[in-house]
Amino acid sequence: MTSHLVTDPNIDAPDEFYAALTELHRDLDDPESAKVNAKLILLLANHIGDAVVLNEAIALARSKPGA
């Protein structure tokens, strides 16, 4: 089985997730917001664990819109 990044919608409750993500940043200044984003990224990356998937996500995140 080949690992690949899932880019199709795959969040059970996207509106609730977005609300929780927004709440996570409430009352944080820019450095605190960046730190909490980094923590969340590292937690989720650890959960994924698959280097192929993580590298695909990194490449996609770095790509230019519409490219």
PDBQT receptor file of N, H, CA, C and O in Angstrom, charges set to zero:
ATOM      1  N   MET A   1       0.844  -1.183   0.000  1.00  0.00    +0.000 N 
ATOM      2  CA  MET A   1       0.000   0.000   0.000  1.00  0.00    +0.000 C 
ATOM      3  C   MET A   1       0.889   1.245   0.000  1.00  0.00    +0.000 C 
ATOM      4  O   MET A   1       1.821   1.352   0.797  1.00  0.00    +0.000 OA
ATOM      5  N   THR A   2       0.595   2.170  -0.888  1.00  0.00    +0.000 N 
ATOM      6  H   THR A   2      -0.162   2.083  -1.536  1.00  0.00    +0.000 HD
ATOM      7  CA  THR A   2       1.343   3.406  -0.971  1.00  0.00    +0.000 C 
ATOM      8  C   THR A   2       0.665   4.479  -0.141  1.00  0.00    +0.000 C 
ATOM      9  O   THR A   2      -0.544   4.683  -0.240  1.00  0.00    +0.000 OA
ATOM     10  N   SER A   3       1.450   5.159   0.674  1.00  0.00    +0.000 N 
ATOM     11  H   SER A   3       2.432   4.992   0.754  1.00  0.00    +0.000 HD
ATOM     12  CA  SER A   3       0.920   6.259   1.468  1.00  0.00    +0.000 C 
ATOM     13  C   SER A   3       0.783   7.485   0.583  1.00  0.00    +0.000 C 
ATOM     14  O   SER A   3       1.609   7.731  -0.296  1.00  0.00    +0.000 OA
ATOM     15  N   HIS A   4      -0.258   8.241   0.824  1.00  0.00    +0.000 N 
ATOM     16  H   HIS A   4      -0.929   8.041   1.539  1.00  0.00    +0.000 HD
ATOM     17  CA  HIS A   4      -0.436   9.492   0.107  1.00  0.00    +0.000 C 
ATOM     18  C   HIS A   4      -1.256  10.450   0.963  1.00  0.00    +0.000 C 
ATOM     19  O   HIS A   4      -2.016  10.043   1.843  1.00  0.00    +0.000 OA
ATOM     20  N   LEU A   5      -1.078  11.711   0.681  1.00  0.00    +0.000 N 
ATOM     21  H   LEU A   5      -0.460  12.042  -0.034  1.00  0.00    +0.000 HD
ATOM     22  CA  LEU A   5      -1.770  12.765   1.397  1.00  0.00    +0.000 C 
ATOM     23  C   LEU A   5      -3.223  12.830   0.944  1.00  0.00    +0.000 C 
ATOM     24  O   LEU A   5      -3.495  12.892  -0.255  1.00  0.00    +0.000 OA
ATOM     25  N   VAL A   6      -4.142  12.819   1.873  1.00  0.00    +0.000 N 
ATOM     26  H   VAL A   6      -3.921  12.769   2.847  1.00  0.00    +0.000 HD
ATOM     27  CA  VAL A   6      -5.562  12.958   1.563  1.00  0.00    +0.000 C 
ATOM     28  C   VAL A   6      -5.865  14.453   1.463  1.00  0.00    +0.000 C 
ATOM     29  O   VAL A   6      -5.724  15.191   2.438  1.00  0.00    +0.000 OA
ATOM     30  N   THR A   7      -6.282  14.888   0.273  1.00  0.00    +0.000 N 
ATOM     31  H   THR A   7      -6.397  14.289  -0.519  1.00  0.00    +0.000 HD
ATOM     32  CA  THR A   7      -6.597  16.305   0.080  1.00  0.00    +0.000 C 
ATOM     33  C   THR A   7      -8.082  16.554  -0.163  1.00  0.00    +0.000 C 
ATOM     34  O   THR A   7      -8.524  17.702  -0.214  1.00  0.00    +0.000 OA
ATOM     35  N   ASP A   8      -8.845  15.479  -0.313  1.00  0.00    +0.000 N 
ATOM     36  H   ASP A   8      -8.486  14.547  -0.272  1.00  0.00    +0.000 HD
ATOM     37  CA  ASP A   8     -10.297  15.634  -0.422  1.00  0.00    +0.000 C 
ATOM     38  C   ASP A   8     -10.850  15.921   0.972  1.00  0.00    +0.000 C 
ATOM     39  O   ASP A   8     -10.252  15.508   1.966  1.00  0.00    +0.000 OA
ATOM     40  N   PRO A   9     -11.994  16.628   1.062  1.00  0.00    +0.000 N 
ATOM     41  CA  PRO A   9     -12.576  16.901   2.389  1.00  0.00    +0.000 C 
ATOM     42  C   PRO A   9     -12.690  15.617   3.210  1.00  0.00    +0.000 C 
ATOM     43  O   PRO A   9     -13.216  14.611   2.735  1.00  0.00    +0.000 OA
ATOM     44  N   ASN A  10     -12.189  15.665   4.456  1.00  0.00    +0.000 N 
ATOM     45  H   ASN A  10     -11.761  16.483   4.841  1.00  0.00    +0.000 HD
ATOM     46  CA  ASN A  10     -12.125  14.454   5.265  1.00  0.00    +0.000 C 
ATOM     47  C   ASN A  10     -12.322  14.734   6.751  1.00  0.00    +0.000 C 
ATOM     48  O   ASN A  10     -11.995  13.887   7.583  1.00  0.00    +0.000 OA
ATOM     49  N   ILE A  11     -12.841  15.885   7.094  1.00  0.00    +0.000 N 
ATOM     50  H   ILE A  11     -13.107  16.573   6.418  1.00  0.00    +0.000 HD
ATOM     51  CA  ILE A  11     -13.077  16.239   8.495  1.00  0.00    +0.000 C 
ATOM     52  C   ILE A  11     -14.551  16.005   8.792  1.00  0.00    +0.000 C 
ATOM     53  O   ILE A  11     -15.423  16.519   8.092  1.00  0.00    +0.000 OA
ATOM     54  N   ASP A  12     -14.826  15.221   9.840  1.00  0.00    +0.000 N 
ATOM     55  H   ASP A  12     -14.118  14.803  10.409  1.00  0.00    +0.000 HD
ATOM     56  CA  ASP A  12     -16.208  14.857  10.161  1.00  0.00    +0.000 C 
ATOM     57  C   ASP A  12     -17.118  16.064  10.357  1.00  0.00    +0.000 C 
ATOM     58  O   ASP A  12     -18.239  16.092   9.847  1.00  0.00    +0.000 OA
ATOM     59  N   ALA A  13     -16.642  17.046  11.084  1.00  0.00    +0.000 N 
ATOM     60  H   ALA A  13     -15.732  17.023  11.498  1.00  0.00    +0.000 HD
ATOM     61  CA  ALA A  13     -17.447  18.231  11.391  1.00  0.00    +0.000 C 
ATOM     62  C   ALA A  13     -16.595  19.469  11.120  1.00  0.00    +0.000 C 
ATOM     63  O   ALA A  13     -16.062  20.069  12.054  1.00  0.00    +0.000 OA
ATOM     64  N   PRO A  14     -16.464  19.856   9.856  1.00  0.00    +0.000 N 
ATOM     65  CA  PRO A  14     -15.542  20.941   9.514  1.00  0.00    +0.000 C 
ATOM     66  C   PRO A  14     -15.870  22.274  10.168  1.00  0.00    +0.000 C 
ATOM     67  O   PRO A  14     -14.960  23.005  10.559  1.00  0.00    +0.000 OA
ATOM     68  N   ASP A  15     -17.132  22.601  10.292  1.00  0.00    +0.000 N 
ATOM     69  H   ASP A  15     -17.871  22.007   9.975  1.00  0.00    +0.000 HD
ATOM     70  CA  ASP A  15     -17.497  23.880  10.916  1.00  0.00    +0.000 C 
ATOM     71  C   ASP A  15     -17.107  23.906  12.391  1.00  0.00    +0.000 C 
ATOM     72  O   ASP A  15     -16.625  24.920  12.895  1.00  0.00    +0.000 OA
ATOM     73  N   GLU A  16     -17.315  22.795  13.071  1.00  0.00    +0.000 N 
ATOM     74  H   GLU A  16     -17.706  21.971  12.661  1.00  0.00    +0.000 HD
ATOM     75  CA  GLU A  16     -16.943  22.715  14.479  1.00  0.00    +0.000 C 
ATOM     76  C   GLU A  16     -15.425  22.766  14.646  1.00  0.00    +0.000 C 
ATOM     77  O   GLU A  16     -14.920  23.390  15.579  1.00  0.00    +0.000 OA
ATOM     78  N   PHE A  17     -14.700  22.107  13.739  1.00  0.00    +0.000 N 
ATOM     79  H   PHE A  17     -15.110  21.599  12.981  1.00  0.00    +0.000 HD
ATOM     80  CA  PHE A  17     -13.241  22.158  13.786  1.00  0.00    +0.000 C 
ATOM     81  C   PHE A  17     -12.752  23.577  13.563  1.00  0.00    +0.000 C 
ATOM     82  O   PHE A  17     -11.869  24.050  14.278  1.00  0.00    +0.000 OA
ATOM     83  N   TYR A  18     -13.318  24.259  12.579  1.00  0.00    +0.000 N 
ATOM     84  H   TYR A  18     -14.035  23.875  11.998  1.00  0.00    +0.000 HD
ATOM     85  CA  TYR A  18     -12.914  25.645  12.304  1.00  0.00    +0.000 C 
ATOM     86  C   TYR A  18     -13.185  26.531  13.512  1.00  0.00    +0.000 C 
ATOM     87  O   TYR A  18     -12.365  27.385  13.851  1.00  0.00    +0.000 OA
ATOM     88  N   ALA A  19     -14.319  26.337  14.160  1.00  0.00    +0.000 N 
ATOM     89  H   ALA A  19     -14.985  25.643  13.885  1.00  0.00    +0.000 HD
ATOM     90  CA  ALA A  19     -14.644  27.122  15.359  1.00  0.00    +0.000 C 
ATOM     91  C   ALA A  19     -13.632  26.847  16.469  1.00  0.00    +0.000 C 
ATOM     92  O   ALA A  19     -13.195  27.778  17.146  1.00  0.00    +0.000 OA
ATOM     93  N   ALA A  20     -13.256  25.584  16.663  1.00  0.00    +0.000 N 
ATOM     94  H   ALA A  20     -13.611  24.829  16.113  1.00  0.00    +0.000 HD
ATOM     95  CA  ALA A  20     -12.275  25.236  17.696  1.00  0.00    +0.000 C 
ATOM     96  C   ALA A  20     -10.907  25.825  17.362  1.00  0.00    +0.000 C 
ATOM     97  O   ALA A  20     -10.200  26.301  18.251  1.00  0.00    +0.000 OA
ATOM     98  N   LEU A  21     -10.533  25.796  16.087  1.00  0.00    +0.000 N 
ATOM     99  H   LEU A  21     -11.106  25.410  15.365  1.00  0.00    +0.000 HD
ATOM    100  CA  LEU A  21      -9.261  26.362  15.660  1.00  0.00    +0.000 C 
ATOM    101  C   LEU A  21      -9.243  27.875  15.867  1.00  0.00    +0.000 C 
ATOM    102  O   LEU A  21      -8.239  28.432  16.310  1.00  0.00    +0.000 OA
ATOM    103  N   THR A  22     -10.333  28.524  15.553  1.00  0.00    +0.000 N 
ATOM    104  H   THR A  22     -11.149  28.071  15.193  1.00  0.00    +0.000 HD
ATOM    105  CA  THR A  22     -10.449  29.963  15.775  1.00  0.00    +0.000 C 
ATOM    106  C   THR A  22     -10.370  30.283  17.259  1.00  0.00    +0.000 C 
ATOM    107  O   THR A  22      -9.686  31.227  17.655  1.00  0.00    +0.000 OA
ATOM    108  N   GLU A  23     -11.054  29.518  18.071  1.00  0.00    +0.000 N 
ATOM    109  H   GLU A  23     -11.610  28.751  17.749  1.00  0.00    +0.000 HD
ATOM    110  CA  GLU A  23     -11.045  29.720  19.523  1.00  0.00    +0.000 C 
ATOM    111  C   GLU A  23      -9.642  29.518  20.099  1.00  0.00    +0.000 C 
ATOM    112  O   GLU A  23      -9.252  30.204  21.044  1.00  0.00    +0.000 OA
ATOM    113  N   LEU A  24      -8.892  28.582  19.531  1.00  0.00    +0.000 N 
ATOM    114  H   LEU A  24      -9.209  28.025  18.764  1.00  0.00    +0.000 HD
ATOM    115  CA  LEU A  24      -7.529  28.322  19.977  1.00  0.00    +0.000 C 
ATOM    116  C   LEU A  24      -6.681  29.590  19.938  1.00  0.00    +0.000 C 
ATOM    117  O   LEU A  24      -5.796  29.775  20.774  1.00  0.00    +0.000 OA
ATOM    118  N   HIS A  25      -6.947  30.452  18.977  1.00  0.00    +0.000 N 
ATOM    119  H   HIS A  25      -7.665  30.302  18.298  1.00  0.00    +0.000 HD
ATOM    120  CA  HIS A  25      -6.145  31.666  18.778  1.00  0.00    +0.000 C 
ATOM    121  C   HIS A  25      -6.712  32.909  19.463  1.00  0.00    +0.000 C 
ATOM    122  O   HIS A  25      -6.084  33.968  19.443  1.00  0.00    +0.000 OA
ATOM    123  N   ARG A  26      -7.876  32.787  20.058  1.00  0.00    +0.000 N 
ATOM    124  H   ARG A  26      -8.386  31.927  20.074  1.00  0.00    +0.000 HD
ATOM    125  CA  ARG A  26      -8.502  33.945  20.695  1.00  0.00    +0.000 C 
ATOM    126  C   ARG A  26      -7.579  34.511  21.773  1.00  0.00    +0.000 C 
ATOM    127  O   ARG A  26      -7.030  33.775  22.593  1.00  0.00    +0.000 OA
ATOM    128  N   ASP A  27      -7.423  35.815  21.753  1.00  0.00    +0.000 N 
ATOM    129  H   ASP A  27      -7.869  36.414  21.087  1.00  0.00    +0.000 HD
ATOM    130  CA  ASP A  27      -6.655  36.566  22.750  1.00  0.00    +0.000 C 
ATOM    131  C   ASP A  27      -5.151  36.289  22.718  1.00  0.00    +0.000 C 
ATOM    132  O   ASP A  27      -4.449  36.655  23.661  1.00  0.00    +0.000 OA
ATOM    133  N   LEU A  28      -4.642  35.660  21.669  1.00  0.00    +0.000 N 
ATOM    134  H   LEU A  28      -5.212  35.363  20.903  1.00  0.00    +0.000 HD
ATOM    135  CA  LEU A  28      -3.202  35.442  21.553  1.00  0.00    +0.000 C 
ATOM    136  C   LEU A  28      -2.591  36.522  20.671  1.00  0.00    +0.000 C 
ATOM    137  O   LEU A  28      -3.186  36.930  19.674  1.00  0.00    +0.000 OA
ATOM    138  N   ASP A  29      -1.396  36.985  21.044  1.00  0.00    +0.000 N 
ATOM    139  H   ASP A  29      -0.913  36.654  21.854  1.00  0.00    +0.000 HD
ATOM    140  CA  ASP A  29      -0.698  37.909  20.151  1.00  0.00    +0.000 C 
ATOM    141  C   ASP A  29      -0.036  37.082  19.040  1.00  0.00    +0.000 C 
ATOM    142  O   ASP A  29      -0.100  35.853  19.060  1.00  0.00    +0.000 OA
ATOM    143  N   ASP A  30       0.590  37.745  18.086  1.00  0.00    +0.000 N 
ATOM    144  H   ASP A  30       0.642  38.744  18.070  1.00  0.00    +0.000 HD
ATOM    145  CA  ASP A  30       1.148  37.033  16.935  1.00  0.00    +0.000 C 
ATOM    146  C   ASP A  30       2.190  35.972  17.319  1.00  0.00    +0.000 C 
ATOM    147  O   ASP A  30       2.123  34.855  16.805  1.00  0.00    +0.000 OA
ATOM    148  N   PRO A  31       3.147  36.281  18.202  1.00  0.00    +0.000 N 
ATOM    149  CA  PRO A  31       4.109  35.239  18.573  1.00  0.00    +0.000 C 
ATOM    150  C   PRO A  31       3.456  34.042  19.281  1.00  0.00    +0.000 C 
ATOM    151  O   PRO A  31       3.839  32.897  19.039  1.00  0.00    +0.000 OA
ATOM    152  N   GLU A  32       2.483  34.301  20.143  1.00  0.00    +0.000 N 
ATOM    153  H   GLU A  32       2.172  35.231  20.339  1.00  0.00    +0.000 HD
ATOM    154  CA  GLU A  32       1.781  33.202  20.825  1.00  0.00    +0.000 C 
ATOM    155  C   GLU A  32       0.986  32.367  19.828  1.00  0.00    +0.000 C 
ATOM    156  O   GLU A  32       0.939  31.142  19.930  1.00  0.00    +0.000 OA
ATOM    157  N   SER A  33       0.362  33.038  18.865  1.00  0.00    +0.000 N 
ATOM    158  H   SER A  33       0.400  34.034  18.782  1.00  0.00    +0.000 HD
ATOM    159  CA  SER A  33      -0.409  32.350  17.837  1.00  0.00    +0.000 C 
ATOM    160  C   SER A  33       0.502  31.465  16.986  1.00  0.00    +0.000 C 
ATOM    161  O   SER A  33       0.146  30.331  16.666  1.00  0.00    +0.000 OA
ATOM    162  N   ALA A  34       1.670  31.979  16.621  1.00  0.00    +0.000 N 
ATOM    163  H   ALA A  34       1.960  32.900  16.881  1.00  0.00    +0.000 HD
ATOM    164  CA  ALA A  34       2.623  31.187  15.844  1.00  0.00    +0.000 C 
ATOM    165  C   ALA A  34       3.101  29.978  16.647  1.00  0.00    +0.000 C 
ATOM    166  O   ALA A  34       3.263  28.889  16.097  1.00  0.00    +0.000 OA
ATOM    167  N   LYS A  35       3.328  30.172  17.955  1.00  0.00    +0.000 N 
ATOM    168  H   LYS A  35       3.196  31.057  18.401  1.00  0.00    +0.000 HD
ATOM    169  CA  LYS A  35       3.788  29.068  18.801  1.00  0.00    +0.000 C 
ATOM    170  C   LYS A  35       2.725  27.976  18.911  1.00  0.00    +0.000 C 
ATOM    171  O   LYS A  35       3.046  26.790  18.829  1.00  0.00    +0.000 OA
ATOM    172  N   VAL A  36       1.468  28.366  19.094  1.00  0.00    +0.000 N 
ATOM    173  H   VAL A  36       1.208  29.329  19.161  1.00  0.00    +0.000 HD
ATOM    174  CA  VAL A  36       0.406  27.371  19.210  1.00  0.00    +0.000 C 
ATOM    175  C   VAL A  36       0.192  26.659  17.870  1.00  0.00    +0.000 C 
ATOM    176  O   VAL A  36      -0.123  25.470  17.848  1.00  0.00    +0.000 OA
ATOM    177  N   ASN A  37       0.362  27.376  16.755  1.00  0.00    +0.000 N 
ATOM    178  H   ASN A  37       0.618  28.343  16.773  1.00  0.00    +0.000 HD
ATOM    179  CA  ASN A  37       0.290  26.722  15.440  1.00  0.00    +0.000 C 
ATOM    180  C   ASN A  37       1.392  25.687  15.299  1.00  0.00    +0.000 C 
ATOM    181  O   ASN A  37       1.146  24.577  14.826  1.00  0.00    +0.000 OA
ATOM    182  N   ALA A  38       2.604  26.041  15.705  1.00  0.00    +0.000 N 
ATOM    183  H   ALA A  38       2.804  26.942  16.089  1.00  0.00    +0.000 HD
ATOM    184  CA  ALA A  38       3.727  25.099  15.616  1.00  0.00    +0.000 C 
ATOM    185  C   ALA A  38       3.472  23.870  16.474  1.00  0.00    +0.000 C 
ATOM    186  O   ALA A  38       3.742  22.748  16.045  1.00  0.00    +0.000 OA
ATOM    187  N   LYS A  39       2.956  24.068  17.679  1.00  0.00    +0.000 N 
ATOM    188  H   LYS A  39       2.737  24.980  18.028  1.00  0.00    +0.000 HD
ATOM    189  CA  LYS A  39       2.636  22.928  18.553  1.00  0.00    +0.000 C 
ATOM    190  C   LYS A  39       1.602  22.017  17.910  1.00  0.00    +0.000 C 
ATOM    191  O   LYS A  39       1.745  20.794  17.922  1.00  0.00    +0.000 OA
ATOM    192  N   LEU A  40       0.561  22.620  17.348  1.00  0.00    +0.000 N 
ATOM    193  H   LEU A  40       0.445  23.613  17.339  1.00  0.00    +0.000 HD
ATOM    194  CA  LEU A  40      -0.496  21.836  16.714  1.00  0.00    +0.000 C 
ATOM    195  C   LEU A  40       0.054  21.063  15.516  1.00  0.00    +0.000 C 
ATOM    196  O   LEU A  40      -0.270  19.890  15.333  1.00  0.00    +0.000 OA
ATOM    197  N   ILE A  41       0.877  21.709  14.706  1.00  0.00    +0.000 N 
ATOM    198  H   ILE A  41       1.140  22.662  14.854  1.00  0.00    +0.000 HD
ATOM    199  CA  ILE A  41       1.477  21.040  13.548  1.00  0.00    +0.000 C 
ATOM    200  C   ILE A  41       2.314  19.846  13.988  1.00  0.00    +0.000 C 
ATOM    201  O   ILE A  41       2.219  18.768  13.402  1.00  0.00    +0.000 OA
ATOM    202  N   LEU A  42       3.135  20.037  15.020  1.00  0.00    +0.000 N 
ATOM    203  H   LEU A  42       3.213  20.913  15.495  1.00  0.00    +0.000 HD
ATOM    204  CA  LEU A  42       3.985  18.946  15.484  1.00  0.00    +0.000 C 
ATOM    205  C   LEU A  42       3.165  17.799  16.081  1.00  0.00    +0.000 C 
ATOM    206  O   LEU A  42       3.499  16.632  15.875  1.00  0.00    +0.000 OA
ATOM    207  N   LEU A  43       2.112  18.115  16.807  1.00  0.00    +0.000 N 
ATOM    208  H   LEU A  43       1.841  19.063  16.975  1.00  0.00    +0.000 HD
ATOM    209  CA  LEU A  43       1.241  17.068  17.346  1.00  0.00    +0.000 C 
ATOM    210  C   LEU A  43       0.580  16.262  16.234  1.00  0.00    +0.000 C 
ATOM    211  O   LEU A  43       0.549  15.033  16.283  1.00  0.00    +0.000 OA
ATOM    212  N   LEU A  44       0.051  16.963  15.228  1.00  0.00    +0.000 N 
ATOM    213  H   LEU A  44       0.076  17.962  15.188  1.00  0.00    +0.000 HD
ATOM    214  CA  LEU A  44      -0.610  16.271  14.127  1.00  0.00    +0.000 C 
ATOM    215  C   LEU A  44       0.387  15.501  13.266  1.00  0.00    +0.000 C 
ATOM    216  O   LEU A  44       0.083  14.406  12.793  1.00  0.00    +0.000 OA
ATOM    217  N   ALA A  45       1.586  16.072  13.059  1.00  0.00    +0.000 N 
ATOM    218  H   ALA A  45       1.833  16.962  13.443  1.00  0.00    +0.000 HD
ATOM    219  CA  ALA A  45       2.623  15.366  12.297  1.00  0.00    +0.000 C 
ATOM    220  C   ALA A  45       3.028  14.082  13.010  1.00  0.00    +0.000 C 
ATOM    221  O   ALA A  45       3.221  13.048  12.371  1.00  0.00    +0.000 OA
ATOM    222  N   ASN A  46       3.155  14.146  14.317  1.00  0.00    +0.000 N 
ATOM    223  H   ASN A  46       2.998  14.986  14.836  1.00  0.00    +0.000 HD
ATOM    224  CA  ASN A  46       3.480  12.946  15.086  1.00  0.00    +0.000 C 
ATOM    225  C   ASN A  46       2.374  11.901  14.956  1.00  0.00    +0.000 C 
ATOM    226  O   ASN A  46       2.652  10.707  14.847  1.00  0.00    +0.000 OA
ATOM    227  N   HIS A  47       1.136  12.348  14.968  1.00  0.00    +0.000 N 
ATOM    228  H   HIS A  47       0.910  13.319  15.056  1.00  0.00    +0.000 HD
ATOM    229  CA  HIS A  47       0.011  11.433  14.821  1.00  0.00    +0.000 C 
ATOM    230  C   HIS A  47       0.043  10.763  13.446  1.00  0.00    +0.000 C 
ATOM    231  O   HIS A  47      -0.192   9.559  13.339  1.00  0.00    +0.000 OA
ATOM    232  N   ILE A  48       0.329  11.525  12.405  1.00  0.00    +0.000 N 
ATOM    233  H   ILE A  48       0.520  12.503  12.491  1.00  0.00    +0.000 HD
ATOM    234  CA  ILE A  48       0.405  10.970  11.050  1.00  0.00    +0.000 C 
ATOM    235  C   ILE A  48       1.584  10.006  10.953  1.00  0.00    +0.000 C 
ATOM    236  O   ILE A  48       1.428   8.860  10.531  1.00  0.00    +0.000 OA
ATOM    237  N   GLY A  49       2.753  10.478  11.344  1.00  0.00    +0.000 N 
ATOM    238  H   GLY A  49       2.880  11.409  11.687  1.00  0.00    +0.000 HD
ATOM    239  CA  GLY A  49       3.929   9.640  11.445  1.00  0.00    +0.000 C 
ATOM    240  C   GLY A  49       4.592   9.212  10.146  1.00  0.00    +0.000 C 
ATOM    241  O   GLY A  49       5.778   8.884  10.160  1.00  0.00    +0.000 OA
ATOM    242  N   ASP A  50       3.901   9.199   9.058  1.00  0.00    +0.000 N 
ATOM    243  H   ASP A  50       2.937   9.465   9.047  1.00  0.00    +0.000 HD
ATOM    244  CA  ASP A  50       4.401   8.694   7.777  1.00  0.00    +0.000 C 
ATOM    245  C   ASP A  50       5.193   9.801   7.070  1.00  0.00    +0.000 C 
ATOM    246  O   ASP A  50       4.629  10.825   6.686  1.00  0.00    +0.000 OA
ATOM    247  N   ALA A  51       6.509   9.587   6.900  1.00  0.00    +0.000 N 
ATOM    248  H   ALA A  51       6.968   8.755   7.212  1.00  0.00    +0.000 HD
ATOM    249  CA  ALA A  51       7.374  10.609   6.310  1.00  0.00    +0.000 C 
ATOM    250  C   ALA A  51       6.971  10.967   4.883  1.00  0.00    +0.000 C 
ATOM    251  O   ALA A  51       7.091  12.124   4.482  1.00  0.00    +0.000 OA
ATOM    252  N   VAL A  52       6.499   9.997   4.119  1.00  0.00    +0.000 N 
ATOM    253  H   VAL A  52       6.401   9.056   4.445  1.00  0.00    +0.000 HD
ATOM    254  CA  VAL A  52       6.074  10.264   2.746  1.00  0.00    +0.000 C 
ATOM    255  C   VAL A  52       4.904  11.238   2.745  1.00  0.00    +0.000 C 
ATOM    256  O   VAL A  52       4.895  12.207   1.985  1.00  0.00    +0.000 OA
ATOM    257  N   VAL A  53       3.928  10.980   3.588  1.00  0.00    +0.000 N 
ATOM    258  H   VAL A  53       3.936  10.193   4.205  1.00  0.00    +0.000 HD
ATOM    259  CA  VAL A  53       2.748  11.838   3.682  1.00  0.00    +0.000 C 
ATOM    260  C   VAL A  53       3.140  13.225   4.186  1.00  0.00    +0.000 C 
ATOM    261  O   VAL A  53       2.684  14.237   3.655  1.00  0.00    +0.000 OA
ATOM    262  N   LEU A  54       3.976  13.263   5.200  1.00  0.00    +0.000 N 
ATOM    263  H   LEU A  54       4.347  12.441   5.632  1.00  0.00    +0.000 HD
ATOM    264  CA  LEU A  54       4.399  14.556   5.757  1.00  0.00    +0.000 C 
ATOM    265  C   LEU A  54       5.171  15.375   4.730  1.00  0.00    +0.000 C 
ATOM    266  O   LEU A  54       4.956  16.582   4.621  1.00  0.00    +0.000 OA
ATOM    267  N   ASN A  55       6.061  14.745   3.980  1.00  0.00    +0.000 N 
ATOM    268  H   ASN A  55       6.235  13.764   4.068  1.00  0.00    +0.000 HD
ATOM    269  CA  ASN A  55       6.811  15.470   2.955  1.00  0.00    +0.000 C 
ATOM    270  C   ASN A  55       5.913  15.945   1.821  1.00  0.00    +0.000 C 
ATOM    271  O   ASN A  55       6.141  17.014   1.255  1.00  0.00    +0.000 OA
ATOM    272  N   GLU A  56       4.904  15.169   1.490  1.00  0.00    +0.000 N 
ATOM    273  H   GLU A  56       4.719  14.301   1.950  1.00  0.00    +0.000 HD
ATOM    274  CA  GLU A  56       3.942  15.589   0.473  1.00  0.00    +0.000 C 
ATOM    275  C   GLU A  56       3.164  16.815   0.967  1.00  0.00    +0.000 C 
ATOM    276  O   GLU A  56       2.916  17.750   0.205  1.00  0.00    +0.000 OA
ATOM    277  N   ALA A  57       2.789  16.801   2.232  1.00  0.00    +0.000 N 
ATOM    278  H   ALA A  57       2.991  16.042   2.851  1.00  0.00    +0.000 HD
ATOM    279  CA  ALA A  57       2.073  17.946   2.811  1.00  0.00    +0.000 C 
ATOM    280  C   ALA A  57       2.955  19.192   2.830  1.00  0.00    +0.000 C 
ATOM    281  O   ALA A  57       2.487  20.291   2.530  1.00  0.00    +0.000 OA
ATOM    282  N   ILE A  58       4.222  19.024   3.181  1.00  0.00    +0.000 N 
ATOM    283  H   ILE A  58       4.602  18.132   3.424  1.00  0.00    +0.000 HD
ATOM    284  CA  ILE A  58       5.157  20.151   3.192  1.00  0.00    +0.000 C 
ATOM    285  C   ILE A  58       5.275  20.746   1.798  1.00  0.00    +0.000 C 
ATOM    286  O   ILE A  58       5.211  21.964   1.632  1.00  0.00    +0.000 OA
ATOM    287  N   ALA A  59       5.446  19.900   0.805  1.00  0.00    +0.000 N 
ATOM    288  H   ALA A  59       5.498  18.910   0.940  1.00  0.00    +0.000 HD
ATOM    289  CA  ALA A  59       5.580  20.379  -0.574  1.00  0.00    +0.000 C 
ATOM    290  C   ALA A  59       4.317  21.098  -1.028  1.00  0.00    +0.000 C 
ATOM    291  O   ALA A  59       4.392  22.147  -1.668  1.00  0.00    +0.000 OA
ATOM    292  N   LEU A  60       3.168  20.541  -0.703  1.00  0.00    +0.000 N 
ATOM    293  H   LEU A  60       3.107  19.688  -0.183  1.00  0.00    +0.000 HD
ATOM    294  CA  LEU A  60       1.909  21.160  -1.111  1.00  0.00    +0.000 C 
ATOM    295  C   LEU A  60       1.711  22.492  -0.388  1.00  0.00    +0.000 C 
ATOM    296  O   LEU A  60       1.253  23.457  -1.000  1.00  0.00    +0.000 OA
ATOM    297  N   ALA A  61       2.041  22.562   0.879  1.00  0.00    +0.000 N 
ATOM    298  H   ALA A  61       2.412  21.779   1.376  1.00  0.00    +0.000 HD
ATOM    299  CA  ALA A  61       1.891  23.800   1.644  1.00  0.00    +0.000 C 
ATOM    300  C   ALA A  61       2.801  24.891   1.093  1.00  0.00    +0.000 C 
ATOM    301  O   ALA A  61       2.441  26.068   1.128  1.00  0.00    +0.000 OA
ATOM    302  N   ARG A  62       3.960  24.523   0.592  1.00  0.00    +0.000 N 
ATOM    303  H   ARG A  62       4.253  23.567   0.564  1.00  0.00    +0.000 HD
ATOM    304  CA  ARG A  62       4.925  25.489   0.080  1.00  0.00    +0.000 C 
ATOM    305  C   ARG A  62       4.614  25.927  -1.337  1.00  0.00    +0.000 C 
ATOM    306  O   ARG A  62       5.094  26.969  -1.781  1.00  0.00    +0.000 OA
ATOM    307  N   SER A  63       3.811  25.139  -2.061  1.00  0.00    +0.000 N 
ATOM    308  H   SER A  63       3.421  24.292  -1.700  1.00  0.00    +0.000 HD
ATOM    309  CA  SER A  63       3.534  25.453  -3.468  1.00  0.00    +0.000 C 
ATOM    310  C   SER A  63       2.699  26.724  -3.587  1.00  0.00    +0.000 C 
ATOM    311  O   SER A  63       1.960  27.096  -2.676  1.00  0.00    +0.000 OA
ATOM    312  N   LYS A  64       2.838  27.370  -4.726  1.00  0.00    +0.000 N 
ATOM    313  H   LYS A  64       3.438  27.068  -5.466  1.00  0.00    +0.000 HD
ATOM    314  CA  LYS A  64       2.105  28.609  -4.975  1.00  0.00    +0.000 C 
ATOM    315  C   LYS A  64       0.660  28.279  -5.347  1.00  0.00    +0.000 C 
ATOM    316  O   LYS A  64       0.401  27.280  -6.018  1.00  0.00    +0.000 OA
ATOM    317  N   PRO A  65      -0.283  29.123  -4.910  1.00  0.00    +0.000 N 
ATOM    318  CA  PRO A  65      -1.693  28.896  -5.276  1.00  0.00    +0.000 C 
ATOM    319  C   PRO A  65      -1.860  28.831  -6.783  1.00  0.00    +0.000 C 
ATOM    320  O   PRO A  65      -1.273  29.617  -7.526  1.00  0.00    +0.000 OA
ATOM    321  N   GLY A  66      -2.668  27.884  -7.215  1.00  0.00    +0.000 N 
ATOM    322  H   GLY A  66      -3.145  27.246  -6.611  1.00  0.00    +0.000 HD
ATOM    323  CA  GLY A  66      -2.948  27.736  -8.642  1.00  0.00    +0.000 C 
ATOM    324  C   GLY A  66      -1.857  27.029  -9.408  1.00  0.00    +0.000 C 
ATOM    325  O   GLY A  66      -1.967  26.831 -10.618  1.00  0.00    +0.000 OA
ATOM    326  N   ALA A  67      -0.785  26.641  -8.699  1.00  0.00    +0.000 N 
ATOM    327  H   ALA A  67      -0.695  26.801  -7.716  1.00  0.00    +0.000 HD
ATOM    328  CA  ALA A  67       0.339  25.979  -9.395  1.00  0.00    +0.000 C 
ATOM    329  C   ALA A  67       0.089  24.495  -9.533  1.00  0.00    +0.000 C 
ATOM    330  O   ALA A  67       0.922  23.778 -10.089  1.00  0.00    +0.000 OA
TER     331      ALA A  67
